[in-house]
Amino acid sequence: MDTMNYAGWKLFLDALELGSLSKVALAYGTSQPHVSRRLSELERACGGRLFQRTGRGVVPTTFGERVAPKVRAWLASTEALADDIHATAGKPIGRVRLGILPSAAHPLVSTLCRRVQARYPLVQLSVREGQGAQLETWLDDGSVDLAILFRHSETPRGGDVYLLETPTYLVSAEADPLTAKASVPFAKLRDLPLVQFCRPNSWRDRLDQIARARGMTLNVALEADSLALQTRMVAGGGVYALLGAYAVSAAAKELRIRAARVVEPTIKRHVALAMARHGELTLAGRTVMLEVQEIAKAGAAAKAAA
């Protein structure tokens, strides 16, 4: 295997991201020994160890960490060249990396995956979940091409496209009287034990800003970035969460919870589509972006007609 082998270096980056040869083998539909052998061949070709094998998987060596950014840039330029060649024929091709908030994108992303697979067989969609600050970092360093996340400003900024608008709900255990009605005033949150996302988090900053304007301080009893953990704690009683419609709907299928829309004020969030800060989208990236907007528009129209 020579040192300019595209497939070999792509395997290297996938192993770096997943941290496990067995996970890479599963993703590639092959065996772990085959993946290990190919990486060993790559290491021999470049004259240095790229990974340290551990009991829990693989971690990059200092050499591996040093070459990773250069390899990533080389693969990106190679994919861009291939995309440019096919763009001449009007065929989107290549990988599009999409970052999403667990609570912001479903069922939009599942619909997107099915549509891209059916309409654009040469486009490979790679979806990663992360919290707000992590998605922003991925957009800044180019780890993702697009991200679906929440925004709080009334108008889009920095090239963002607003897809949907969603209210905020106070989520409680099913029998809690505070959520018995369809809505609950924000003032009722005073001293209420809340489970919130860990800082840094723009959503928490926004809620704190609203509370301060009303002479309140929110009582954060527990921090958790996991939506599953948040909703399970809420279902057990004693704490509350402030979540969007998608998160509430998904949790309600498995847990005994109830939600009331927060009013006075109504706290709106926008599901936004954001682009990586640097570089231009490939044809495949632009195609996926348009498909996301089309799906969101159709969903909004169907909701309005219901």
Beta strands, then each sheet from edge to edge (+ up, - down):
strand 1: 51-54
strand 2: 57-60
strand 3: 94-100
strand 4: 123-129
strand 5: 146-151
strand 6: 161-166
strand 7: 169-173
strand 8: 183-185
strand 9: 193-196
strand 10: 219-223
strand 11: 241-243
strand 12: 257-263
strand 13: 269-275
sheet 1: 1+ 2-
sheet 2: 4+ 3+ 5+ 13- 6+
sheet 3: 8+ 12+ 7- 11+
sheet 4: 9+ 10+
end
